[in-house]
Amino acid sequence: MTRDIDGKLRDTLHSHASGSVFAVIVGSAASGKTRTAYEAIKMVVPTWRLLLPTTAEELRSTLDSNVPLARTVIWLDELQNYLGPGGLDFATVRRLLIDPDNPVILIGTIWPNFFNEWRSGGQGLVAGWQPGKDSRNVLDLAKRFDLPPHITRAERDRAKFLAATDPRIEEALTQERAGNLTEVLAAQPDLLRYWENPDNVYGAAIVVSAIDARRCGHRDPIPALLLEQLAPHYLTAVQRAKAAPDWFPTAMEWACTSVRGTTAPLNPSAKRMGHVDGYHPSDLLLQQAWDTRDDASIPHEVWRLLVDEPSREQCSRIGVAAWNASQIDLADRAFQRAVATEEEVDALIGLAAMHHNEGNREVARDWARRAAATGHRAGVAVLGFMLDMHGQSEAARAAFLPAAEAGDPDAMYDLGSLLTRQNDLIGAHSWLRRAIEAGSVEAMRDLSGLEDQRGDGQAAQHWLNRAAEEGDVKAMAALSDRLRQKDPEASASWLARAAAAGHPGAATELGSHKLAEGDHEAAQEILRAPAHMGHSFAMLLFGVSYHNQEDYGTALIWFRRAAERLEGAIPFYGKLLADLGHVDEARIWLKRGIDKKQHAAMRYMAELLRKEGKLTEAARLDRRADSVEREEQGGRVSAARGKEKPKKRRNRRTGPQNPATKNDSSSEQPALKNDSASEQGIEPIRLFLSDVP
């Protein structure tokens, strides 16, 4: 079936006549990414060779061995598995693309949430370092093609035409309400039923353990022995006691059984013929788990096994995943394993970050110095910014100066940013201009902010426009905010571009608009990436999208994740707990909100008290809520009167009005583990929420 993007994709691949091409197809699992890429390659370059590297290191080794790669398609299916610590780097991709006499085609597929997370730079552990920075630079080299979660009307019409001669498409069209057409063709509804209602609980436990291993950062094929160790932690004591002696091979057979001959929950992987290296969980099930399984559901013992068993190369990725899941002791263990035999820069930075956050400054600086000694730009950046945060301004400048003076644009930019923080605006201006001349787009964005500080609005607008046009996602979001009053149409356009390019604040705002319009499915797709990136307000809205589709179990998971990071989400989590019958836990959370003087928590607690017949206590709590609300309103009025310019009026139907600015903590302040997103926009969520029946 022809897809709407086929023409543009093939035109891009045809451009190999004038040089190499890097194309990335972005879409959810079972959206048809791989088929679309295959058909385009078959149509455009049917005689070219095909290279399928299993890892980024394998691709680097091939390139270093001087194997002739001219007229080769390099296939990077599930590109997210090639990115991140130890993954595909900017220098490798650039080497492949810059030789006009030896054209290659790089083509990759990736899920939207992964693309947006890496494209925005990833979530950092400490200021000056983002583990996805190099991956973002890699994606900047690619041309993006989107496959939407649902087929278009034109695609459906073409499918109906093909259904006359293809019974598979005819059947899929009749079952399309069970999922998108491409998902039905991939047997996703059948696969989910097979997994969620298993006739072999041991097989289901193996599949869950494989899924959680991937969520914990284990990218390589998972060995059977490790699966056998992990699976018991997902079984009850009774189930473990009743297991037959041959439980594992029988369970593995169930897990590897194809559903309708299309796909299986677990799939083997091998480099050599007939020798299975390990297993990967189905992408369809993995994507489902990203949304519906809470981090807290991963047993601590599973984390421990994953830290101790995998190769050292995977430890940095598992360490970052453990850090983001608040498993700090295991993150430390993973990072320590990664640096035991080699100075692995991401692990060194992770250790520096953890000791920095714990207040162990000397130890943190020692790890940062080791990271900087590797010569990696990220290590130098962390050392410089850490020294500055510890009050050693001159030492911080000295960390960046050698590389900056040698002409490194990244070092020039870092030095300019550091000098801006130190309020040396003349020095900052000089280094940012030099970084721009050396090709740094980030420096354009920072120079815009610097010109604003210097009072030159025209220059600030110029540099912000240039940065946005060059593809800087933070500049796009900032430009949208800058134009909000002056040119709403242009502002909306830049907001959409920033969201599509992966800016979490812009995606959150756009998702809130879709919720206000009642388009919950569209909101869900937009909010998925920033929610998974840890943007607390996006987590809350993502939960709302499930809530309003009556998937209260998944909504509860995301409300809890939001409540753990964002105080304003606590009342909503408490209310949903109460409405679903978890009254004791609801009391705990609502009490937490009351202690923080949240009038919504007081009102929801009053509702519980009234249901229990405690009318006097409920009335007292309502009066207290009224008083707190009046104080808040009075404070807002006083703040507005105290400003030189009147406060912008917030549209209560569109949620947060300005999450895409430089104060968006999830994208602009990587030093913070839990972002302190603004409470603005919490109140309008009540307009999005439908009552629980």
Secondary structure in CASP SS format (residue, H / E / C, confidence):
PFRMAT SS
TARGET T0000
AUTHOR 0000-0000-0000
METHOD secondary structure of the structure
MODEL  1
M C 1.00
T C 1.00
R C 1.00
D C 1.00
I C 1.00
D H 1.00
G H 1.00
K H 1.00
L H 1.00
R H 1.00
D H 1.00
T H 1.00
L H 1.00
H H 1.00
S H 1.00
H H 1.00
A H 1.00
S H 1.00
G C 1.00
S C 1.00
V E 1.00
F E 1.00
A E 1.00
V E 1.00
I E 1.00
V E 1.00
G C 1.00
S C 1.00
A C 1.00
A C 1.00
S C 1.00
G C 1.00
K H 1.00
T H 1.00
R H 1.00
T H 1.00
A H 1.00
Y H 1.00
E H 1.00
A H 1.00
I H 1.00
K H 1.00
M H 1.00
V H 1.00
V C 1.00
P C 1.00
T C 1.00
W C 1.00
R E 1.00
L E 1.00
L E 1.00
L C 1.00
P C 1.00
T C 1.00
T C 1.00
A H 1.00
E H 1.00
E H 1.00
L H 1.00
R H 1.00
S H 1.00
T H 1.00
L H 1.00
D H 1.00
S C 1.00
N C 1.00
V C 1.00
P C 1.00
L C 1.00
A C 1.00
R C 1.00
T E 1.00
V E 1.00
I E 1.00
W E 1.00
L E 1.00
D C 1.00
E C 1.00
L H 1.00
Q H 1.00
N H 1.00
Y H 1.00
L C 1.00
G C 1.00
P C 1.00
G C 1.00
G C 1.00
L C 1.00
D C 1.00
F H 1.00
A H 1.00
T H 1.00
V H 1.00
R H 1.00
R H 1.00
L H 1.00
L H 1.00
I C 1.00
D C 1.00
P C 1.00
D C 1.00
N C 1.00
P C 1.00
V E 1.00
I E 1.00
L E 1.00
I E 1.00
G E 1.00
T E 1.00
I E 1.00
W C 1.00
P H 1.00
N H 1.00
F H 1.00
F H 1.00
N H 1.00
E H 1.00
W H 1.00
R H 1.00
S C 1.00
G C 1.00
G C 1.00
Q C 1.00
G C 1.00
L C 1.00
V E 1.00
A C 1.00
G C 1.00
W E 1.00
Q C 1.00
P C 1.00
G C 1.00
K H 1.00
D H 1.00
S H 1.00
R H 1.00
N H 1.00
V H 1.00
L H 1.00
D H 1.00
L C 1.00
A C 1.00
K E 1.00
R E 1.00
F E 1.00
D E 1.00
L C 1.00
P C 1.00
P C 1.00
H C 1.00
I C 1.00
T C 1.00
R H 1.00
A H 1.00
E H 1.00
R H 1.00
D H 1.00
R H 1.00
A H 1.00
K H 1.00
F H 1.00
L H 1.00
A H 1.00
A C 1.00
T C 1.00
D C 1.00
P H 1.00
R H 1.00
I H 1.00
E H 1.00
E H 1.00
A H 1.00
L H 1.00
T H 1.00
Q C 1.00
E H 1.00
R H 1.00
A H 1.00
G C 1.00
N C 1.00
L H 1.00
T H 1.00
E H 1.00
V H 1.00
L H 1.00
A C 1.00
A C 1.00
Q H 1.00
P H 1.00
D H 1.00
L H 1.00
L H 1.00
R H 1.00
Y H 1.00
W H 1.00
E H 1.00
N C 1.00
P C 1.00
D C 1.00
N C 1.00
V H 1.00
Y H 1.00
G H 1.00
A H 1.00
A H 1.00
I H 1.00
V H 1.00
V H 1.00
S H 1.00
A H 1.00
I H 1.00
D H 1.00
A H 1.00
R H 1.00
R H 1.00
C C 1.00
G C 1.00
H C 1.00
R C 1.00
D C 1.00
P C 1.00
I E 1.00
P C 1.00
A H 1.00
L H 1.00
L H 1.00
L H 1.00
E H 1.00
Q H 1.00
L H 1.00
A H 1.00
P H 1.00
H H 1.00
Y H 1.00
L C 1.00
T C 1.00
A H 1.00
V H 1.00
Q H 1.00
R H 1.00
A H 1.00
K C 1.00
A C 1.00
A C 1.00
P C 1.00
D C 1.00
W H 1.00
F H 1.00
P H 1.00
T H 1.00
A H 1.00
M H 1.00
E H 1.00
W H 1.00
A H 1.00
C C 1.00
T C 1.00
S C 1.00
V E 1.00
R C 1.00
G C 1.00
T C 1.00
T E 1.00
A C 1.00
P C 1.00
L E 1.00
N E 1.00
P E 1.00
S E 1.00
A C 1.00
K C 1.00
R E 1.00
M C 1.00
G C 1.00
H E 1.00
V C 1.00
D C 1.00
G E 1.00
Y E 1.00
H E 1.00
P E 1.00
S C 1.00
D H 1.00
L H 1.00
L H 1.00
L H 1.00
Q H 1.00
Q H 1.00
A H 1.00
W H 1.00
D H 1.00
T H 1.00
R C 1.00
D C 1.00
D H 1.00
A H 1.00
S H 1.00
I C 1.00
P C 1.00
H H 1.00
E H 1.00
V H 1.00
W H 1.00
R H 1.00
L H 1.00
L H 1.00
V H 1.00
D H 1.00
E C 1.00
P C 1.00
S C 1.00
R H 1.00
E H 1.00
Q H 1.00
C H 1.00
S H 1.00
R H 1.00
I H 1.00
G H 1.00
V H 1.00
A H 1.00
A H 1.00
W H 1.00
N H 1.00
A C 1.00
S C 1.00
Q C 1.00
I H 1.00
D H 1.00
L H 1.00
A H 1.00
D H 1.00
R H 1.00
A H 1.00
F H 1.00
Q H 1.00
R H 1.00
A H 1.00
V C 1.00
A C 1.00
T C 1.00
E C 1.00
E C 1.00
E C 1.00
V H 1.00
D H 1.00
A H 1.00
L H 1.00
I H 1.00
G H 1.00
L H 1.00
A H 1.00
A H 1.00
M H 1.00
H H 1.00
H H 1.00
N H 1.00
E C 1.00
G C 1.00
N C 1.00
R H 1.00
E H 1.00
V H 1.00
A H 1.00
R H 1.00
D H 1.00
W H 1.00
A H 1.00
R H 1.00
R H 1.00
A H 1.00
A H 1.00
A H 1.00
T C 1.00
G C 1.00
H C 1.00
R H 1.00
A H 1.00
G H 1.00
V H 1.00
A H 1.00
V H 1.00
L H 1.00
G H 1.00
F H 1.00
M H 1.00
L H 1.00
D H 1.00
M H 1.00
H C 1.00
G C 1.00
Q C 1.00
S H 1.00
E H 1.00
A H 1.00
A H 1.00
R H 1.00
A H 1.00
A H 1.00
F H 1.00
L H 1.00
P H 1.00
A H 1.00
A H 1.00
E H 1.00
A C 1.00
G C 1.00
D C 1.00
P H 1.00
D H 1.00
A H 1.00
M H 1.00
Y H 1.00
D H 1.00
L H 1.00
G H 1.00
S H 1.00
L H 1.00
L H 1.00
T H 1.00
R H 1.00
Q C 1.00
N C 1.00
D C 1.00
L H 1.00
I H 1.00
G H 1.00
A H 1.00
H H 1.00
S H 1.00
W H 1.00
L H 1.00
R H 1.00
R H 1.00
A H 1.00
I H 1.00
E H 1.00
A C 1.00
G C 1.00
S C 1.00
V H 1.00
E H 1.00
A H 1.00
M H 1.00
R H 1.00
D H 1.00
L H 1.00
S H 1.00
G H 1.00
L H 1.00
E H 1.00
D H 1.00
Q H 1.00
R C 1.00
G C 1.00
D C 1.00
G H 1.00
Q H 1.00
A H 1.00
A H 1.00
Q H 1.00
H H 1.00
W H 1.00
L H 1.00
N H 1.00
R H 1.00
A H 1.00
A H 1.00
E H 1.00
E C 1.00
G C 1.00
D C 1.00
V H 1.00
K H 1.00
A H 1.00
M H 1.00
A H 1.00
A H 1.00
L H 1.00
S H 1.00
D H 1.00
R H 1.00
L C 1.00
R C 1.00
Q C 1.00
K C 1.00
D C 1.00
P H 1.00
E H 1.00
A H 1.00
S H 1.00
A H 1.00
S H 1.00
W H 1.00
L H 1.00
A H 1.00
R H 1.00
A H 1.00
A H 1.00
A H 1.00
A H 1.00
G C 1.00
H C 1.00
P H 1.00
G H 1.00
A H 1.00
A H 1.00
T H 1.00
E H 1.00
L H 1.00
G H 1.00
S H 1.00
H H 1.00
K H 1.00
L H 1.00
A H 1.00
E C 1.00
G C 1.00
D C 1.00
H H 1.00
E H 1.00
A H 1.00
A H 1.00
Q H 1.00
E H 1.00
I H 1.00
L H 1.00
R H 1.00
A H 1.00
P H 1.00
A H 1.00
H H 1.00
M C 1.00
G C 1.00
H C 1.00
S H 1.00
F H 1.00
A H 1.00
M H 1.00
L H 1.00
L H 1.00
F H 1.00
G H 1.00
V H 1.00
S H 1.00
Y H 1.00
H H 1.00
N C 1.00
Q C 1.00
E C 1.00
D C 1.00
Y H 1.00
G H 1.00
T H 1.00
A H 1.00
L H 1.00
I H 1.00
W H 1.00
F H 1.00
R H 1.00
R H 1.00
A H 1.00
A H 1.00
E C 1.00
R C 1.00
L C 1.00
E H 1.00
G H 1.00
A H 1.00
I H 1.00
P H 1.00
F H 1.00
Y H 1.00
G H 1.00
K H 1.00
L H 1.00
L H 1.00
A H 1.00
D H 1.00
L C 1.00
G C 1.00
H C 1.00
V H 1.00
D H 1.00
E H 1.00
A H 1.00
R H 1.00
I H 1.00
W H 1.00
L H 1.00
K H 1.00
R H 1.00
G H 1.00
I H 1.00
D H 1.00
K C 1.00
K C 1.00
Q C 1.00
H H 1.00
A H 1.00
A H 1.00
M H 1.00
R H 1.00
Y H 1.00
M H 1.00
A H 1.00
E H 1.00
L H 1.00
L H 1.00
R H 1.00
K H 1.00
E C 1.00
G C 1.00
K C 1.00
L H 1.00
T H 1.00
E H 1.00
A H 1.00
A H 1.00
R H 1.00
L H 1.00
D H 1.00
R H 1.00
R H 1.00
A H 1.00
D H 1.00
S H 1.00
V H 1.00
E H 1.00
R H 1.00
E H 1.00
E H 1.00
Q H 1.00
G H 1.00
G H 1.00
R H 1.00
V H 1.00
S H 1.00
A H 1.00
A H 1.00
R H 1.00
G C 1.00
K C 1.00
E C 1.00
K C 1.00
P C 1.00
K C 1.00
K C 1.00
R C 1.00
R C 1.00
N C 1.00
R C 1.00
R C 1.00
T C 1.00
G C 1.00
P C 1.00
Q C 1.00
N C 1.00
P C 1.00
A C 1.00
T C 1.00
K C 1.00
N C 1.00
D C 1.00
S H 1.00
S H 1.00
S H 1.00
E H 1.00
Q C 1.00
P C 1.00
A C 1.00
L C 1.00
K C 1.00
N C 1.00
D C 1.00
S C 1.00
A C 1.00
S C 1.00
E C 1.00
Q C 1.00
G C 1.00
I C 1.00
E C 1.00
P C 1.00
I H 1.00
R H 1.00
L H 1.00
F H 1.00
L C 1.00
S C 1.00
D C 1.00
V C 1.00
P C 1.00
END
